[in-house]
Amino acid sequence: MKSVLASVEGLTGHPTSIGWRIDDRVPFVALPSVKALRRAVRVTNPANGKSVEALVLDVGPWNEHDDAYVFGDARPQSETGTDTFGRTTNHAGIDLGEYVRNALGITGNTPVEWEFATYSV
């Protein structure tokens, strides 16, 4: 599992990078790699042990091609405090949709753990 700071995905009603309109019913997250889109992840709040599975339906926070972090062992590039476009970041490595945030009992930028979900068929 990767331990990172999470931020809350806002903008309910606005489209994500794949055109899905953000709501409070679908468990979704954003990861900073277009290659992660439509993959399933498990996110855990280590403070209370709650976890939830969600789909990656958006790209972010901050970056779009941080594959070394998402698929490797690197830390999120956004932890440097500046993204690849020169914007100041909040150091988050994952954005949580409202459903995920509520299921985990998270109210703001909070440390979480995440990993790709594995399913057997």
MODELLER restraints for C-alpha pairs under 7 A, 6 or more apart:
rsr = mdl.restraints
at = mdl.atoms
rsr.add(forms.Gaussian(group=physical.xy_distance, feature=features.Distance(at['CA:1:A'], at['CA:113:A']), mean=5.84, stdev=0.5))
rsr.add(forms.Gaussian(group=physical.xy_distance, feature=features.Distance(at['CA:1:A'], at['CA:114:A']), mean=5.33, stdev=0.5))
rsr.add(forms.Gaussian(group=physical.xy_distance, feature=features.Distance(at['CA:1:A'], at['CA:115:A']), mean=4.99, stdev=0.5))
rsr.add(forms.Gaussian(group=physical.xy_distance, feature=features.Distance(at['CA:2:A'], at['CA:113:A']), mean=5.23, stdev=0.5))
rsr.add(forms.Gaussian(group=physical.xy_distance, feature=features.Distance(at['CA:2:A'], at['CA:114:A']), mean=5.31, stdev=0.5))
rsr.add(forms.Gaussian(group=physical.xy_distance, feature=features.Distance(at['CA:2:A'], at['CA:115:A']), mean=6.35, stdev=0.5))
rsr.add(forms.Gaussian(group=physical.xy_distance, feature=features.Distance(at['CA:3:A'], at['CA:111:A']), mean=6.82, stdev=0.5))
rsr.add(forms.Gaussian(group=physical.xy_distance, feature=features.Distance(at['CA:3:A'], at['CA:112:A']), mean=5.72, stdev=0.5))
rsr.add(forms.Gaussian(group=physical.xy_distance, feature=features.Distance(at['CA:3:A'], at['CA:113:A']), mean=4.34, stdev=0.5))
rsr.add(forms.Gaussian(group=physical.xy_distance, feature=features.Distance(at['CA:3:A'], at['CA:114:A']), mean=6.71, stdev=0.5))
rsr.add(forms.Gaussian(group=physical.xy_distance, feature=features.Distance(at['CA:4:A'], at['CA:92:A']), mean=6.72, stdev=0.5))
rsr.add(forms.Gaussian(group=physical.xy_distance, feature=features.Distance(at['CA:4:A'], at['CA:93:A']), mean=5.62, stdev=0.5))
rsr.add(forms.Gaussian(group=physical.xy_distance, feature=features.Distance(at['CA:4:A'], at['CA:111:A']), mean=5.49, stdev=0.5))
rsr.add(forms.Gaussian(group=physical.xy_distance, feature=features.Distance(at['CA:4:A'], at['CA:112:A']), mean=5.67, stdev=0.5))
rsr.add(forms.Gaussian(group=physical.xy_distance, feature=features.Distance(at['CA:4:A'], at['CA:113:A']), mean=6.30, stdev=0.5))
rsr.add(forms.Gaussian(group=physical.xy_distance, feature=features.Distance(at['CA:5:A'], at['CA:91:A']), mean=6.75, stdev=0.5))
rsr.add(forms.Gaussian(group=physical.xy_distance, feature=features.Distance(at['CA:5:A'], at['CA:92:A']), mean=4.63, stdev=0.5))
rsr.add(forms.Gaussian(group=physical.xy_distance, feature=features.Distance(at['CA:5:A'], at['CA:93:A']), mean=5.81, stdev=0.5))
rsr.add(forms.Gaussian(group=physical.xy_distance, feature=features.Distance(at['CA:5:A'], at['CA:94:A']), mean=6.99, stdev=0.5))
rsr.add(forms.Gaussian(group=physical.xy_distance, feature=features.Distance(at['CA:5:A'], at['CA:109:A']), mean=6.52, stdev=0.5))
rsr.add(forms.Gaussian(group=physical.xy_distance, feature=features.Distance(at['CA:5:A'], at['CA:110:A']), mean=5.44, stdev=0.5))
rsr.add(forms.Gaussian(group=physical.xy_distance, feature=features.Distance(at['CA:5:A'], at['CA:111:A']), mean=4.21, stdev=0.5))
rsr.add(forms.Gaussian(group=physical.xy_distance, feature=features.Distance(at['CA:5:A'], at['CA:112:A']), mean=6.07, stdev=0.5))
rsr.add(forms.Gaussian(group=physical.xy_distance, feature=features.Distance(at['CA:6:A'], at['CA:92:A']), mean=5.05, stdev=0.5))
rsr.add(forms.Gaussian(group=physical.xy_distance, feature=features.Distance(at['CA:6:A'], at['CA:93:A']), mean=6.05, stdev=0.5))
rsr.add(forms.Gaussian(group=physical.xy_distance, feature=features.Distance(at['CA:6:A'], at['CA:94:A']), mean=4.98, stdev=0.5))
rsr.add(forms.Gaussian(group=physical.xy_distance, feature=features.Distance(at['CA:6:A'], at['CA:95:A']), mean=5.61, stdev=0.5))
rsr.add(forms.Gaussian(group=physical.xy_distance, feature=features.Distance(at['CA:6:A'], at['CA:96:A']), mean=6.77, stdev=0.5))
rsr.add(forms.Gaussian(group=physical.xy_distance, feature=features.Distance(at['CA:6:A'], at['CA:109:A']), mean=5.36, stdev=0.5))
rsr.add(forms.Gaussian(group=physical.xy_distance, feature=features.Distance(at['CA:6:A'], at['CA:110:A']), mean=5.28, stdev=0.5))
rsr.add(forms.Gaussian(group=physical.xy_distance, feature=features.Distance(at['CA:6:A'], at['CA:111:A']), mean=5.79, stdev=0.5))
rsr.add(forms.Gaussian(group=physical.xy_distance, feature=features.Distance(at['CA:6:A'], at['CA:112:A']), mean=6.18, stdev=0.5))
rsr.add(forms.Gaussian(group=physical.xy_distance, feature=features.Distance(at['CA:7:A'], at['CA:92:A']), mean=5.81, stdev=0.5))
rsr.add(forms.Gaussian(group=physical.xy_distance, feature=features.Distance(at['CA:7:A'], at['CA:94:A']), mean=6.45, stdev=0.5))
rsr.add(forms.Gaussian(group=physical.xy_distance, feature=features.Distance(at['CA:7:A'], at['CA:95:A']), mean=4.85, stdev=0.5))
rsr.add(forms.Gaussian(group=physical.xy_distance, feature=features.Distance(at['CA:7:A'], at['CA:96:A']), mean=6.24, stdev=0.5))
rsr.add(forms.Gaussian(group=physical.xy_distance, feature=features.Distance(at['CA:7:A'], at['CA:108:A']), mean=6.56, stdev=0.5))
rsr.add(forms.Gaussian(group=physical.xy_distance, feature=features.Distance(at['CA:7:A'], at['CA:109:A']), mean=4.56, stdev=0.5))
rsr.add(forms.Gaussian(group=physical.xy_distance, feature=features.Distance(at['CA:7:A'], at['CA:110:A']), mean=6.84, stdev=0.5))
rsr.add(forms.Gaussian(group=physical.xy_distance, feature=features.Distance(at['CA:8:A'], at['CA:95:A']), mean=5.36, stdev=0.5))
rsr.add(forms.Gaussian(group=physical.xy_distance, feature=features.Distance(at['CA:8:A'], at['CA:96:A']), mean=4.94, stdev=0.5))
rsr.add(forms.Gaussian(group=physical.xy_distance, feature=features.Distance(at['CA:8:A'], at['CA:97:A']), mean=6.32, stdev=0.5))
rsr.add(forms.Gaussian(group=physical.xy_distance, feature=features.Distance(at['CA:8:A'], at['CA:108:A']), mean=6.53, stdev=0.5))
rsr.add(forms.Gaussian(group=physical.xy_distance, feature=features.Distance(at['CA:8:A'], at['CA:109:A']), mean=6.72, stdev=0.5))
rsr.add(forms.Gaussian(group=physical.xy_distance, feature=features.Distance(at['CA:9:A'], at['CA:95:A']), mean=5.25, stdev=0.5))
rsr.add(forms.Gaussian(group=physical.xy_distance, feature=features.Distance(at['CA:9:A'], at['CA:96:A']), mean=5.28, stdev=0.5))
rsr.add(forms.Gaussian(group=physical.xy_distance, feature=features.Distance(at['CA:9:A'], at['CA:97:A']), mean=5.07, stdev=0.5))
rsr.add(forms.Gaussian(group=physical.xy_distance, feature=features.Distance(at['CA:11:A'], at['CA:22:A']), mean=6.96, stdev=0.5))
rsr.add(forms.Gaussian(group=physical.xy_distance, feature=features.Distance(at['CA:12:A'], at['CA:22:A']), mean=4.86, stdev=0.5))
rsr.add(forms.Gaussian(group=physical.xy_distance, feature=features.Distance(at['CA:12:A'], at['CA:23:A']), mean=5.40, stdev=0.5))
rsr.add(forms.Gaussian(group=physical.xy_distance, feature=features.Distance(at['CA:13:A'], at['CA:21:A']), mean=5.35, stdev=0.5))
rsr.add(forms.Gaussian(group=physical.xy_distance, feature=features.Distance(at['CA:13:A'], at['CA:22:A']), mean=4.99, stdev=0.5))
rsr.add(forms.Gaussian(group=physical.xy_distance, feature=features.Distance(at['CA:13:A'], at['CA:23:A']), mean=6.10, stdev=0.5))
rsr.add(forms.Gaussian(group=physical.xy_distance, feature=features.Distance(at['CA:14:A'], at['CA:21:A']), mean=5.31, stdev=0.5))
rsr.add(forms.Gaussian(group=physical.xy_distance, feature=features.Distance(at['CA:14:A'], at['CA:22:A']), mean=5.70, stdev=0.5))
rsr.add(forms.Gaussian(group=physical.xy_distance, feature=features.Distance(at['CA:15:A'], at['CA:21:A']), mean=4.26, stdev=0.5))
rsr.add(forms.Gaussian(group=physical.xy_distance, feature=features.Distance(at['CA:15:A'], at['CA:22:A']), mean=6.11, stdev=0.5))
rsr.add(forms.Gaussian(group=physical.xy_distance, feature=features.Distance(at['CA:16:A'], at['CA:22:A']), mean=6.82, stdev=0.5))
rsr.add(forms.Gaussian(group=physical.xy_distance, feature=features.Distance(at['CA:16:A'], at['CA:57:A']), mean=6.80, stdev=0.5))
rsr.add(forms.Gaussian(group=physical.xy_distance, feature=features.Distance(at['CA:16:A'], at['CA:58:A']), mean=5.23, stdev=0.5))
rsr.add(forms.Gaussian(group=physical.xy_distance, feature=features.Distance(at['CA:17:A'], at['CA:58:A']), mean=5.27, stdev=0.5))
rsr.add(forms.Gaussian(group=physical.xy_distance, feature=features.Distance(at['CA:17:A'], at['CA:59:A']), mean=6.28, stdev=0.5))
rsr.add(forms.Gaussian(group=physical.xy_distance, feature=features.Distance(at['CA:18:A'], at['CA:57:A']), mean=6.74, stdev=0.5))
rsr.add(forms.Gaussian(group=physical.xy_distance, feature=features.Distance(at['CA:18:A'], at['CA:58:A']), mean=6.58, stdev=0.5))
rsr.add(forms.Gaussian(group=physical.xy_distance, feature=features.Distance(at['CA:24:A'], at['CA:98:A']), mean=5.21, stdev=0.5))
rsr.add(forms.Gaussian(group=physical.xy_distance, feature=features.Distance(at['CA:24:A'], at['CA:99:A']), mean=5.09, stdev=0.5))
rsr.add(forms.Gaussian(group=physical.xy_distance, feature=features.Distance(at['CA:25:A'], at['CA:99:A']), mean=5.84, stdev=0.5))
rsr.add(forms.Gaussian(group=physical.xy_distance, feature=features.Distance(at['CA:26:A'], at['CA:99:A']), mean=6.26, stdev=0.5))
rsr.add(forms.Gaussian(group=physical.xy_distance, feature=features.Distance(at['CA:27:A'], at['CA:54:A']), mean=4.71, stdev=0.5))
rsr.add(forms.Gaussian(group=physical.xy_distance, feature=features.Distance(at['CA:27:A'], at['CA:55:A']), mean=6.47, stdev=0.5))
rsr.add(forms.Gaussian(group=physical.xy_distance, feature=features.Distance(at['CA:27:A'], at['CA:97:A']), mean=6.51, stdev=0.5))
rsr.add(forms.Gaussian(group=physical.xy_distance, feature=features.Distance(at['CA:27:A'], at['CA:99:A']), mean=5.22, stdev=0.5))
rsr.add(forms.Gaussian(group=physical.xy_distance, feature=features.Distance(at['CA:27:A'], at['CA:100:A']), mean=5.34, stdev=0.5))
rsr.add(forms.Gaussian(group=physical.xy_distance, feature=features.Distance(at['CA:28:A'], at['CA:54:A']), mean=4.75, stdev=0.5))
rsr.add(forms.Gaussian(group=physical.xy_distance, feature=features.Distance(at['CA:28:A'], at['CA:55:A']), mean=4.67, stdev=0.5))
rsr.add(forms.Gaussian(group=physical.xy_distance, feature=features.Distance(at['CA:28:A'], at['CA:56:A']), mean=5.64, stdev=0.5))
rsr.add(forms.Gaussian(group=physical.xy_distance, feature=features.Distance(at['CA:28:A'], at['CA:57:A']), mean=5.98, stdev=0.5))
rsr.add(forms.Gaussian(group=physical.xy_distance, feature=features.Distance(at['CA:28:A'], at['CA:96:A']), mean=6.65, stdev=0.5))
rsr.add(forms.Gaussian(group=physical.xy_distance, feature=features.Distance(at['CA:28:A'], at['CA:97:A']), mean=5.32, stdev=0.5))
rsr.add(forms.Gaussian(group=physical.xy_distance, feature=features.Distance(at['CA:28:A'], at['CA:100:A']), mean=6.69, stdev=0.5))
rsr.add(forms.Gaussian(group=physical.xy_distance, feature=features.Distance(at['CA:29:A'], at['CA:54:A']), mean=6.47, stdev=0.5))
rsr.add(forms.Gaussian(group=physical.xy_distance, feature=features.Distance(at['CA:29:A'], at['CA:55:A']), mean=6.18, stdev=0.5))
rsr.add(forms.Gaussian(group=physical.xy_distance, feature=features.Distance(at['CA:29:A'], at['CA:56:A']), mean=4.94, stdev=0.5))
rsr.add(forms.Gaussian(group=physical.xy_distance, feature=features.Distance(at['CA:29:A'], at['CA:57:A']), mean=6.24, stdev=0.5))
rsr.add(forms.Gaussian(group=physical.xy_distance, feature=features.Distance(at['CA:29:A'], at['CA:58:A']), mean=6.63, stdev=0.5))
rsr.add(forms.Gaussian(group=physical.xy_distance, feature=features.Distance(at['CA:29:A'], at['CA:94:A']), mean=6.98, stdev=0.5))
rsr.add(forms.Gaussian(group=physical.xy_distance, feature=features.Distance(at['CA:29:A'], at['CA:95:A']), mean=5.48, stdev=0.5))
rsr.add(forms.Gaussian(group=physical.xy_distance, feature=features.Distance(at['CA:29:A'], at['CA:96:A']), mean=4.65, stdev=0.5))
rsr.add(forms.Gaussian(group=physical.xy_distance, feature=features.Distance(at['CA:29:A'], at['CA:97:A']), mean=5.50, stdev=0.5))
rsr.add(forms.Gaussian(group=physical.xy_distance, feature=features.Distance(at['CA:30:A'], at['CA:56:A']), mean=5.41, stdev=0.5))
rsr.add(forms.Gaussian(group=physical.xy_distance, feature=features.Distance(at['CA:30:A'], at['CA:57:A']), mean=6.15, stdev=0.5))
rsr.add(forms.Gaussian(group=physical.xy_distance, feature=features.Distance(at['CA:30:A'], at['CA:58:A']), mean=4.47, stdev=0.5))
rsr.add(forms.Gaussian(group=physical.xy_distance, feature=features.Distance(at['CA:30:A'], at['CA:59:A']), mean=4.98, stdev=0.5))
rsr.add(forms.Gaussian(group=physical.xy_distance, feature=features.Distance(at['CA:30:A'], at['CA:60:A']), mean=5.23, stdev=0.5))
rsr.add(forms.Gaussian(group=physical.xy_distance, feature=features.Distance(at['CA:30:A'], at['CA:61:A']), mean=6.57, stdev=0.5))
rsr.add(forms.Gaussian(group=physical.xy_distance, feature=features.Distance(at['CA:30:A'], at['CA:94:A']), mean=5.84, stdev=0.5))
rsr.add(forms.Gaussian(group=physical.xy_distance, feature=features.Distance(at['CA:30:A'], at['CA:95:A']), mean=4.92, stdev=0.5))
rsr.add(forms.Gaussian(group=physical.xy_distance, feature=features.Distance(at['CA:30:A'], at['CA:96:A']), mean=6.63, stdev=0.5))
rsr.add(forms.Gaussian(group=physical.xy_distance, feature=features.Distance(at['CA:31:A'], at['CA:56:A']), mean=6.69, stdev=0.5))
rsr.add(forms.Gaussian(group=physical.xy_distance, feature=features.Distance(at['CA:31:A'], at['CA:58:A']), mean=6.81, stdev=0.5))
rsr.add(forms.Gaussian(group=physical.xy_distance, feature=features.Distance(at['CA:31:A'], at['CA:59:A']), mean=5.20, stdev=0.5))
rsr.add(forms.Gaussian(group=physical.xy_distance, feature=features.Distance(at['CA:31:A'], at['CA:60:A']), mean=4.94, stdev=0.5))
rsr.add(forms.Gaussian(group=physical.xy_distance, feature=features.Distance(at['CA:31:A'], at['CA:61:A']), mean=6.38, stdev=0.5))
rsr.add(forms.Gaussian(group=physical.xy_distance, feature=features.Distance(at['CA:31:A'], at['CA:94:A']), mean=5.28, stdev=0.5))
rsr.add(forms.Gaussian(group=physical.xy_distance, feature=features.Distance(at['CA:31:A'], at['CA:95:A']), mean=6.78, stdev=0.5))
rsr.add(forms.Gaussian(group=physical.xy_distance, feature=features.Distance(at['CA:32:A'], at['CA:59:A']), mean=5.09, stdev=0.5))
rsr.add(forms.Gaussian(group=physical.xy_distance, feature=features.Distance(at['CA:32:A'], at['CA:60:A']), mean=4.10, stdev=0.5))
rsr.add(forms.Gaussian(group=physical.xy_distance, feature=features.Distance(at['CA:32:A'], at['CA:61:A']), mean=5.73, stdev=0.5))
rsr.add(forms.Gaussian(group=physical.xy_distance, feature=features.Distance(at['CA:32:A'], at['CA:62:A']), mean=6.91, stdev=0.5))
rsr.add(forms.Gaussian(group=physical.xy_distance, feature=features.Distance(at['CA:32:A'], at['CA:63:A']), mean=5.03, stdev=0.5))
rsr.add(forms.Gaussian(group=physical.xy_distance, feature=features.Distance(at['CA:32:A'], at['CA:64:A']), mean=4.66, stdev=0.5))
rsr.add(forms.Gaussian(group=physical.xy_distance, feature=features.Distance(at['CA:32:A'], at['CA:65:A']), mean=5.98, stdev=0.5))
rsr.add(forms.Gaussian(group=physical.xy_distance, feature=features.Distance(at['CA:32:A'], at['CA:66:A']), mean=5.48, stdev=0.5))
rsr.add(forms.Gaussian(group=physical.xy_distance, feature=features.Distance(at['CA:33:A'], at['CA:59:A']), mean=5.97, stdev=0.5))
rsr.add(forms.Gaussian(group=physical.xy_distance, feature=features.Distance(at['CA:33:A'], at['CA:64:A']), mean=4.81, stdev=0.5))
rsr.add(forms.Gaussian(group=physical.xy_distance, feature=features.Distance(at['CA:33:A'], at['CA:65:A']), mean=4.54, stdev=0.5))
rsr.add(forms.Gaussian(group=physical.xy_distance, feature=features.Distance(at['CA:33:A'], at['CA:66:A']), mean=5.44, stdev=0.5))
rsr.add(forms.Gaussian(group=physical.xy_distance, feature=features.Distance(at['CA:33:A'], at['CA:67:A']), mean=5.72, stdev=0.5))
rsr.add(forms.Gaussian(group=physical.xy_distance, feature=features.Distance(at['CA:33:A'], at['CA:70:A']), mean=6.76, stdev=0.5))
rsr.add(forms.Gaussian(group=physical.xy_distance, feature=features.Distance(at['CA:34:A'], at['CA:59:A']), mean=6.02, stdev=0.5))
rsr.add(forms.Gaussian(group=physical.xy_distance, feature=features.Distance(at['CA:34:A'], at['CA:64:A']), mean=6.06, stdev=0.5))
rsr.add(forms.Gaussian(group=physical.xy_distance, feature=features.Distance(at['CA:34:A'], at['CA:65:A']), mean=6.46, stdev=0.5))
rsr.add(forms.Gaussian(group=physical.xy_distance, feature=features.Distance(at['CA:36:A'], at['CA:56:A']), mean=6.53, stdev=0.5))
rsr.add(forms.Gaussian(group=physical.xy_distance, feature=features.Distance(at['CA:37:A'], at['CA:56:A']), mean=5.06, stdev=0.5))
rsr.add(forms.Gaussian(group=physical.xy_distance, feature=features.Distance(at['CA:37:A'], at['CA:57:A']), mean=5.71, stdev=0.5))
rsr.add(forms.Gaussian(group=physical.xy_distance, feature=features.Distance(at['CA:37:A'], at['CA:58:A']), mean=6.65, stdev=0.5))
rsr.add(forms.Gaussian(group=physical.xy_distance, feature=features.Distance(at['CA:38:A'], at['CA:55:A']), mean=5.80, stdev=0.5))
rsr.add(forms.Gaussian(group=physical.xy_distance, feature=features.Distance(at['CA:38:A'], at['CA:56:A']), mean=5.05, stdev=0.5))
rsr.add(forms.Gaussian(group=physical.xy_distance, feature=features.Distance(at['CA:38:A'], at['CA:57:A']), mean=5.78, stdev=0.5))
rsr.add(forms.Gaussian(group=physical.xy_distance, feature=features.Distance(at['CA:39:A'], at['CA:55:A']), mean=5.69, stdev=0.5))
rsr.add(forms.Gaussian(group=physical.xy_distance, feature=features.Distance(at['CA:39:A'], at['CA:56:A']), mean=5.52, stdev=0.5))
rsr.add(forms.Gaussian(group=physical.xy_distance, feature=features.Distance(at['CA:40:A'], at['CA:53:A']), mean=6.78, stdev=0.5))
rsr.add(forms.Gaussian(group=physical.xy_distance, feature=features.Distance(at['CA:40:A'], at['CA:54:A']), mean=5.63, stdev=0.5))
rsr.add(forms.Gaussian(group=physical.xy_distance, feature=features.Distance(at['CA:40:A'], at['CA:55:A']), mean=4.54, stdev=0.5))
rsr.add(forms.Gaussian(group=physical.xy_distance, feature=features.Distance(at['CA:40:A'], at['CA:56:A']), mean=6.30, stdev=0.5))
rsr.add(forms.Gaussian(group=physical.xy_distance, feature=features.Distance(at['CA:40:A'], at['CA:116:A']), mean=5.92, stdev=0.5))
rsr.add(forms.Gaussian(group=physical.xy_distance, feature=features.Distance(at['CA:40:A'], at['CA:117:A']), mean=5.34, stdev=0.5))
rsr.add(forms.Gaussian(group=physical.xy_distance, feature=features.Distance(at['CA:41:A'], at['CA:53:A']), mean=5.56, stdev=0.5))
rsr.add(forms.Gaussian(group=physical.xy_distance, feature=features.Distance(at['CA:41:A'], at['CA:54:A']), mean=5.43, stdev=0.5))
rsr.add(forms.Gaussian(group=physical.xy_distance, feature=features.Distance(at['CA:41:A'], at['CA:55:A']), mean=6.22, stdev=0.5))
rsr.add(forms.Gaussian(group=physical.xy_distance, feature=features.Distance(at['CA:41:A'], at['CA:114:A']), mean=6.69, stdev=0.5))
rsr.add(forms.Gaussian(group=physical.xy_distance, feature=features.Distance(at['CA:41:A'], at['CA:115:A']), mean=5.52, stdev=0.5))
rsr.add(forms.Gaussian(group=physical.xy_distance, feature=features.Distance(at['CA:41:A'], at['CA:116:A']), mean=4.16, stdev=0.5))
rsr.add(forms.Gaussian(group=physical.xy_distance, feature=features.Distance(at['CA:41:A'], at['CA:117:A']), mean=4.60, stdev=0.5))
rsr.add(forms.Gaussian(group=physical.xy_distance, feature=features.Distance(at['CA:42:A'], at['CA:51:A']), mean=6.73, stdev=0.5))
rsr.add(forms.Gaussian(group=physical.xy_distance, feature=features.Distance(at['CA:42:A'], at['CA:52:A']), mean=5.64, stdev=0.5))
rsr.add(forms.Gaussian(group=physical.xy_distance, feature=features.Distance(at['CA:42:A'], at['CA:53:A']), mean=4.33, stdev=0.5))
rsr.add(forms.Gaussian(group=physical.xy_distance, feature=features.Distance(at['CA:42:A'], at['CA:54:A']), mean=6.36, stdev=0.5))
rsr.add(forms.Gaussian(group=physical.xy_distance, feature=features.Distance(at['CA:42:A'], at['CA:114:A']), mean=5.54, stdev=0.5))
rsr.add(forms.Gaussian(group=physical.xy_distance, feature=features.Distance(at['CA:42:A'], at['CA:115:A']), mean=5.52, stdev=0.5))
rsr.add(forms.Gaussian(group=physical.xy_distance, feature=features.Distance(at['CA:42:A'], at['CA:116:A']), mean=6.16, stdev=0.5))
rsr.add(forms.Gaussian(group=physical.xy_distance, feature=features.Distance(at['CA:42:A'], at['CA:117:A']), mean=5.53, stdev=0.5))
rsr.add(forms.Gaussian(group=physical.xy_distance, feature=features.Distance(at['CA:43:A'], at['CA:51:A']), mean=5.43, stdev=0.5))
rsr.add(forms.Gaussian(group=physical.xy_distance, feature=features.Distance(at['CA:43:A'], at['CA:52:A']), mean=5.52, stdev=0.5))
rsr.add(forms.Gaussian(group=physical.xy_distance, feature=features.Distance(at['CA:43:A'], at['CA:53:A']), mean=6.30, stdev=0.5))
rsr.add(forms.Gaussian(group=physical.xy_distance, feature=features.Distance(at['CA:43:A'], at['CA:112:A']), mean=6.82, stdev=0.5))
rsr.add(forms.Gaussian(group=physical.xy_distance, feature=features.Distance(at['CA:43:A'], at['CA:113:A']), mean=5.72, stdev=0.5))
rsr.add(forms.Gaussian(group=physical.xy_distance, feature=features.Distance(at['CA:43:A'], at['CA:114:A']), mean=4.37, stdev=0.5))
rsr.add(forms.Gaussian(group=physical.xy_distance, feature=features.Distance(at['CA:43:A'], at['CA:115:A']), mean=6.80, stdev=0.5))
rsr.add(forms.Gaussian(group=physical.xy_distance, feature=features.Distance(at['CA:44:A'], at['CA:50:A']), mean=5.69, stdev=0.5))
rsr.add(forms.Gaussian(group=physical.xy_distance, feature=features.Distance(at['CA:44:A'], at['CA:51:A']), mean=4.08, stdev=0.5))
rsr.add(forms.Gaussian(group=physical.xy_distance, feature=features.Distance(at['CA:44:A'], at['CA:52:A']), mean=6.63, stdev=0.5))
rsr.add(forms.Gaussian(group=physical.xy_distance, feature=features.Distance(at['CA:44:A'], at['CA:112:A']), mean=5.72, stdev=0.5))
rsr.add(forms.Gaussian(group=physical.xy_distance, feature=features.Distance(at['CA:44:A'], at['CA:113:A']), mean=5.12, stdev=0.5))
rsr.add(forms.Gaussian(group=physical.xy_distance, feature=features.Distance(at['CA:44:A'], at['CA:114:A']), mean=6.21, stdev=0.5))
rsr.add(forms.Gaussian(group=physical.xy_distance, feature=features.Distance(at['CA:45:A'], at['CA:51:A']), mean=6.26, stdev=0.5))
rsr.add(forms.Gaussian(group=physical.xy_distance, feature=features.Distance(at['CA:45:A'], at['CA:104:A']), mean=5.86, stdev=0.5))
rsr.add(forms.Gaussian(group=physical.xy_distance, feature=features.Distance(at['CA:45:A'], at['CA:112:A']), mean=4.95, stdev=0.5))
rsr.add(forms.Gaussian(group=physical.xy_distance, feature=features.Distance(at['CA:45:A'], at['CA:113:A']), mean=6.54, stdev=0.5))
rsr.add(forms.Gaussian(group=physical.xy_distance, feature=features.Distance(at['CA:46:A'], at['CA:112:A']), mean=6.21, stdev=0.5))
rsr.add(forms.Gaussian(group=physical.xy_distance, feature=features.Distance(at['CA:46:A'], at['CA:113:A']), mean=6.95, stdev=0.5))
rsr.add(forms.Gaussian(group=physical.xy_distance, feature=features.Distance(at['CA:50:A'], at['CA:104:A']), mean=5.42, stdev=0.5))
rsr.add(forms.Gaussian(group=physical.xy_distance, feature=features.Distance(at['CA:51:A'], at['CA:104:A']), mean=6.17, stdev=0.5))
rsr.add(forms.Gaussian(group=physical.xy_distance, feature=features.Distance(at['CA:52:A'], at['CA:100:A']), mean=6.71, stdev=0.5))
rsr.add(forms.Gaussian(group=physical.xy_distance, feature=features.Distance(at['CA:52:A'], at['CA:103:A']), mean=6.89, stdev=0.5))
rsr.add(forms.Gaussian(group=physical.xy_distance, feature=features.Distance(at['CA:60:A'], at['CA:94:A']), mean=6.96, stdev=0.5))
rsr.add(forms.Gaussian(group=physical.xy_distance, feature=features.Distance(at['CA:60:A'], at['CA:95:A']), mean=6.85, stdev=0.5))
rsr.add(forms.Gaussian(group=physical.xy_distance, feature=features.Distance(at['CA:61:A'], at['CA:92:A']), mean=6.67, stdev=0.5))
rsr.add(forms.Gaussian(group=physical.xy_distance, feature=features.Distance(at['CA:61:A'], at['CA:93:A']), mean=6.43, stdev=0.5))
rsr.add(forms.Gaussian(group=physical.xy_distance, feature=features.Distance(at['CA:61:A'], at['CA:94:A']), mean=5.97, stdev=0.5))
rsr.add(forms.Gaussian(group=physical.xy_distance, feature=features.Distance(at['CA:61:A'], at['CA:95:A']), mean=5.89, stdev=0.5))
rsr.add(forms.Gaussian(group=physical.xy_distance, feature=features.Distance(at['CA:62:A'], at['CA:78:A']), mean=6.65, stdev=0.5))
rsr.add(forms.Gaussian(group=physical.xy_distance, feature=features.Distance(at['CA:62:A'], at['CA:83:A']), mean=5.96, stdev=0.5))
rsr.add(forms.Gaussian(group=physical.xy_distance, feature=features.Distance(at['CA:62:A'], at['CA:89:A']), mean=6.87, stdev=0.5))
rsr.add(forms.Gaussian(group=physical.xy_distance, feature=features.Distance(at['CA:63:A'], at['CA:83:A']), mean=6.34, stdev=0.5))
rsr.add(forms.Gaussian(group=physical.xy_distance, feature=features.Distance(at['CA:63:A'], at['CA:84:A']), mean=6.58, stdev=0.5))
rsr.add(forms.Gaussian(group=physical.xy_distance, feature=features.Distance(at['CA:66:A'], at['CA:77:A']), mean=6.80, stdev=0.5))
rsr.add(forms.Gaussian(group=physical.xy_distance, feature=features.Distance(at['CA:68:A'], at['CA:74:A']), mean=5.43, stdev=0.5))
rsr.add(forms.Gaussian(group=physical.xy_distance, feature=features.Distance(at['CA:69:A'], at['CA:75:A']), mean=5.35, stdev=0.5))
rsr.add(forms.Gaussian(group=physical.xy_distance, feature=features.Distance(at['CA:69:A'], at['CA:76:A']), mean=5.26, stdev=0.5))
rsr.add(forms.Gaussian(group=physical.xy_distance, feature=features.Distance(at['CA:76:A'], at['CA:93:A']), mean=5.46, stdev=0.5))
rsr.add(forms.Gaussian(group=physical.xy_distance, feature=features.Distance(at['CA:77:A'], at['CA:83:A']), mean=6.82, stdev=0.5))
rsr.add(forms.Gaussian(group=physical.xy_distance, feature=features.Distance(at['CA:78:A'], at['CA:89:A']), mean=6.04, stdev=0.5))
rsr.add(forms.Gaussian(group=physical.xy_distance, feature=features.Distance(at['CA:78:A'], at['CA:91:A']), mean=5.08, stdev=0.5))
rsr.add(forms.Gaussian(group=physical.xy_distance, feature=features.Distance(at['CA:78:A'], at['CA:92:A']), mean=6.39, stdev=0.5))
rsr.add(forms.Gaussian(group=physical.xy_distance, feature=features.Distance(at['CA:78:A'], at['CA:93:A']), mean=6.67, stdev=0.5))
rsr.add(forms.Gaussian(group=physical.xy_distance, feature=features.Distance(at['CA:79:A'], at['CA:91:A']), mean=4.12, stdev=0.5))
rsr.add(forms.Gaussian(group=physical.xy_distance, feature=features.Distance(at['CA:79:A'], at['CA:92:A']), mean=6.57, stdev=0.5))
rsr.add(forms.Gaussian(group=physical.xy_distance, feature=features.Distance(at['CA:80:A'], at['CA:91:A']), mean=6.85, stdev=0.5))
rsr.add(forms.Gaussian(group=physical.xy_distance, feature=features.Distance(at['CA:81:A'], at['CA:88:A']), mean=5.61, stdev=0.5))
rsr.add(forms.Gaussian(group=physical.xy_distance, feature=features.Distance(at['CA:81:A'], at['CA:89:A']), mean=4.96, stdev=0.5))
rsr.add(forms.Gaussian(group=physical.xy_distance, feature=features.Distance(at['CA:81:A'], at['CA:90:A']), mean=6.67, stdev=0.5))
rsr.add(forms.Gaussian(group=physical.xy_distance, feature=features.Distance(at['CA:81:A'], at['CA:91:A']), mean=5.73, stdev=0.5))
rsr.add(forms.Gaussian(group=physical.xy_distance, feature=features.Distance(at['CA:82:A'], at['CA:88:A']), mean=4.55, stdev=0.5))
rsr.add(forms.Gaussian(group=physical.xy_distance, feature=features.Distance(at['CA:82:A'], at['CA:89:A']), mean=5.35, stdev=0.5))
rsr.add(forms.Gaussian(group=physical.xy_distance, feature=features.Distance(at['CA:83:A'], at['CA:89:A']), mean=6.29, stdev=0.5))
